[in-house]
């Protein structure tokens, strides 16, 4: 089964996880099938693209733990250009770029809307800071490396690019170090000459990294289930 889910920037920046679960995950038949499947029968390979994808993944992991009382038992989690802590300035710039790409308005109105969005996002992030609410990217990174949400026996593949204009490679590498410190086996592949979430344009290299890591992840779990060493 292959399923994709969408998440907008305002949703993961400003709305609680419970809202996304109630509006996007719970009503979805595929999610209900996964939640109804016993953990031992799941063979999941999960892709999480950018911070929005990492947010969706953690939302599903929270839902799975609530249902089964265990971490999400994926065989392999693939993080494409995430997770990493980003600055408020970067968050604002991402929102402005989204408006520029998607708003179907004349040039003047689009520019005005970009300014309005930038001011609004800056104010919202400032208010979150003043009331002590964690920055969204901090919360996402913390959740991604939470052993209560994700099985530490699940292998991880991090695909990222040095030319990413939004998610710094240094931030991703810091999260990899933290994941390894907590017990996850991590594989990383850095791409050159592609921008944010465009690593798949190097399709041969991308596919090879995914295939090799998936085979290793499945063997790891089978050996572990038979009493062998998973490292």
N, C-alpha and C positions, 0 to 999 in steps of 0.2 A: 504494500500500500504506500502510495506517495501522496503527500498532502502539503499544501503551502498555506501560510497564513500571513495576513497583512497587518501592519501596525504603523500608525502615523506618528510623527515626532511629537505633536501635542499630547497624544495618549501616553507615551512613555515618559514624557517630561513632567506632566502636570497632573495626571489622573492616577488614582490608586490601582494597584494590581487587581484588586477585587473587581473593579469596573471592567477591566479588560477580560478577565476570566468570565464574567457574567454575560458580556456582550459578544465575545468572539470565540471563546473556547467551549464553554458549557453547551451552547446550542449546536455545536458542530458534531455531526454523527461520527466522524473519524475519531475525534477526541473521546467520545463516549465509548467507542470500540476499544481504544487503547486503555481507558480507565477500567473497563470491564475485563481486560485480559490479565490473568495472573502474572506476577513479575517473572516467574521462571520461564514463561512462554514467550516473552518479548525479545525480539532481536532488532533493536532500534539503532539506526544510524540517523543522527540528527544534525542538520546544518543550521547554523545561526549566523545570519548575515548582519554585520554592523551592530551598533548598540541596540537598535530596535529589535533585531533578531535575538540578541542575548536577553533582552527584556521579555520577549515572548517565551523564550525557553524557560526562564526562571518562573514566569507566571504558570506555565504548565507543570513545572516541577513542584511548585507549591500545591497545585491542585491534585497532583498524583500522590503527594505525601498525605494530604488530607484524606484521600480515598483509601490508601493502602497502609499508611503509617510507616512507609519506607522511602528511602531516596529513590529517585528515578533510575531504573536499572538499564540505561542505554548501554549498548556495546561500544559505541563510538560517538563522540560529540565533536563536530567540526566547527570551529569558530573561524569565520571568514571576516577578516578586518575588524576583530573585536575580541574580547572586551578591553577597554582601557579608560582610565579617568581622563576626561577632557575639561578644558577651561570653560568658564561661562562665556568668554568672548567667542570661542569656537562654536559653542552651542547656538549663540545668537547668529553667527555667520551661516551656520547650517540651515537655520530657519529662513534666513533671507534668501539663500540659494534655492531652497525649496519653493518659495514664492516666485522667484524669477523663472524657474523651470516650469511650474505648473499653472500659475495664474494666467488665464486667458484674458488679458486686459491690454489696452493701449499703453505705450511706453511710459507716459507721464503717470498714469494711474498705478501702473505696476511699481514704479519707483516710489511713489507715495506710500503704497501698501507695504513695500519692503521696509521703509523707515518706520511705519506704524508697528509692524511686526517686531522689528528690532527693539524699539522702545518698550513694547509690551512684554516681550520675553525677558529683557533686562530687568524690568520692574518685578516680574513674577519670580525670577531667580533671586533677586535681592530680598524680596519678602520671605521666600523659603529660607534663605540664610539667616535673616533676622529672627525668625520663629524657631530656628534650630533644626529645620528639616534638612536631612542630608542631600547633597547634590545628587541628581538622578544617576549620573555615571558612577559615582561612588557606591550607591546602593546596588546597582547592577553588577559591578565588579565583585562586591562582597558576596552577593547571592550566588554568582557563578562559581565561587570557590568555597561554597558552604557544603560540607560533607553530609549535612542533614537533608539536603536537597538533591545531591548528585552522588551516585555510587562512586567511591574512589577506585573501584576496579574497572571503571569505564575508561578506555583509552581516549586521549584527546589529540586532535590535530589542529594546529593553529596555522592558518594561511593568511599572510599579510604582505604588505608592500612598503618599500622604503619611500615611495612617491605618494603615499596617502596624504591628501590635503586636510583630512578631518581627524582621523584616528592615528596618533603618533606611534610609530613602531616601537619606540622606547617604552611607551605605556603598555603595549601588548606584551612585550618581553618581560616587563615587571610582573604582570599578571601570570605569565607562564612560570616564573620563578616561585611565585606564591602558591600556585597550584601544585608544583612539584614538591614544595616544602610540606604541603598537606597530604601528600601521598599519591597524587595522580601521575600516571605515566604520560608524558607529553611529547609529541612530535611537532616540530615547527618547520615551516617552509616559507622563506622570504622570497618574494618576487621582485623583479626589477622592471621598470619602464611601464608600469600600469598604475592606474589611480584607484581610488577607494572602491572596493567591491568589484574590481575588474580583473582580479587574478585569474578568473576562469577564461579570460581571453588567451592565456597561455594554456590552452586546453590539454595538450598532451602531458605537460608537466603537472598540471592540476589533477588530472584523472589518475596519473600514476601515483601521486602522493595519497589520494583518497583510497585507491584500490589496495595499495601496500599496507596502509594503516588499518583498513577494514579487515583484511586477512589476518594481520597480527592481532587485532582486537578480538576476533572470533576465536582464534587459537588460544589466546590468553584466557578467555573465559572458560573454554572447554577444558583446558588443563587444570584450571582452578577448581572446576566442578568435579574433576576426577581425582583431586587431591594433590596435584602437581604444583609447581611454582609458576606464578603468573608473571613474574618478572623475567 
